[in-house]
Each structure stands twice: as structure tokens, then as C-alpha cells.
Amino acid sequence: MKYLKIAALVFTAVLSTAAMTQAQQMKSMKGMGGMHNMRMAMATTGKTTTLKGEVVDLSCYLTKGLHGMSHAECAAKCIRSGLPVGILSNGRVYIAMTANHEPANSLLEPYAAKEVEVTGIVARRGGVDMVAVSKVVPLK
């Protein structure tokens, strides 16, 4: 539990930094219409991609390396509780959001620790990968 709290704090710090960066970028987009246009600008920086990988809860994966079917029950519980979710694809982890830039927990929780194919906008900034999921197809 101690590791989950630490992981949640670290992840919150990363997201806060990303939010501050977005706010700074939004300020630099003078006269372009606020958050809606900021989202549109972000969407055009990435490209639609299809990824195949495992749905992981980022807290357990990043702090302990836990994933796979032996971790399925815990992963589902963590994702359901609101901890961040991601896609582990070819050794790279993508933070999963919805196409509306909201957490993808409810969309991906049924597939915890399972292989899926997700389609969405992929973006990378500062060493962090994200996929804005628009479609999920379970594999196997």
C-alpha cells in the first residue's frame, strides 16, 4: 500500500507538470480560442495509430514491475479505484486517455492484464507517451 501511495504521488507530480506545460502552451497560443483549440493543436501533433499490448495499472507496473494474468485481479481493482491505466506495447508504456482527454479507466478496466488492440492519437512529450483511445478490441 505504501508503494501505491508513492506511485500515486509521483504520477500526480508528472501529470501536474504536464498540465503546467499545457497551460504555458495555451498562453502562447494567443487569440486561438482557449482549451478546445489547445486540444485540437495537441491532437494534430500526434497521429492515429493502432497499438497491440497489455492493459496495465501504472501504479503496480511502475513501482513493482507487476503485470500479466497473475496480476489481473489486482490490476482491475487498481484501475477501478481510479489509479492510472496504460498500455504496455513492445516494451513501451503509453498512458491511456479517452479521445476526449479524460482518464480511460472505465473503458479499459474490463481488459485489465489482457491483450488488446487500441486505436487512437499517440503523442509523446518529455519522454512520456500517451494514447488518446478511440477504439478498443480485445485480442485472444
N, C-alpha and C positions, 0 to 999 in steps of 0.2 A: 504494500500500500504506500509505503514511504517513497518508493521509486515512481509510482504513478503520480503522486503529488509533485515530485521533482520534474517528471516529464511534462506534466500539465503546465507547470510554471515556465519551463524552458520553451514549450510550444507557444504559450501565450506571449512570451517575450518576442519570439520570432514573428508571430502574427502582428504584434503591436508595431514592430519595426517596419514590417511590410505596409501596414496601414499608414504609418507616418510618411513612408516613401510615396505611397499613392496620394496622400494629401498634398505633399510637396509637388508632385507631378501635376495634380489637378490645378494648383495655384498657377503653375507655369502655362497652363492651357487657357490663357486669358480669353474671355469672351466666347468660349466654346460650349457653354450650356450645362455646366455642372457635372454631377455624378453620372448621369445617363451617357453623356459623351465620353466621360472618362472610361466607363465600361466598354463602350464601343471602341475606343482607342486601344484599350488593353486587348480586346478580342482580336483586333486586326494585327497585333504584334505576334500572336501565335497562329498556328494553323490547325485545321481539323485533322485529327489523327485517330487511328484505331490502335489501341493497346491491348495486349493479352497479358494477364497477370493475376496475381492473388490479391484478394481484398484483405488488407491488414489493418489492425488497430495500431496506430502510430505510437501510442504510449508503450505498449509491451514490446513492439518490434524495435523501436529506437533505444530503449533502455536495457532490454534483455536479449534481443535477437529472436524473440518468440514469434513463430508463425507456423502455418501448416495445420493439417487436420487435428493434430494432437492439442492444438491451441484454439480450436474452433469455438468451444463454449465460452471461454474467457473473452475471445475477440468479439463475439456477438454481444456479450454483456457490456464490454467497454464501449463499443460503438453505440449501443442502445443508450448508454448513460451520457452520451454527448462528447466522449473523448474523440479526438480527430481520427479520421479514416483516410486510408491511402490505397494506392495500387502499387504492388511490387512487380515490376516488369523488367526482365533482363538485368537484374541487379540494381536497378534504379527505382527509387520510391517517388511516386507522384502524390502530392496532397490532392485529395478529391473534393471538388466543389460541384455544385449543380451548374447548369448553364446560366442560372440567374445569380450566380456568385453567392450562394448560400451553402452551408455545410451539406454534404451528400450522405449523411449518416442514415437517414430513413430510406434512401434509395439503395444503399449498399449493405445495410445490416443483414438482410436475408442471405447474403452471399459471403458472410464472414468466413475467412480461411479457405474459400473456394476460388477456383479459377474462373475468370470472367473475361469477356471482351468488351471494352468500353470505347465509345466513340465520343470525341469532344475536342474542344480547343485546348491545345497544350501550350503552356507558356513557361519560360524559365527566366529567373532574375536573381542575381546574387547567390547563385548556387542552389536555389530552391526550385523544384519542378512542381507544376500544378497541372491538373487536367480538369477542365470545366465539363463534366459529364453530361452528355445529352442522350446517350443510349447505353443500356447495359444488356448484354446477352450472356447467360450462364454457359459455361463450357462443360463438357462431360456429362 
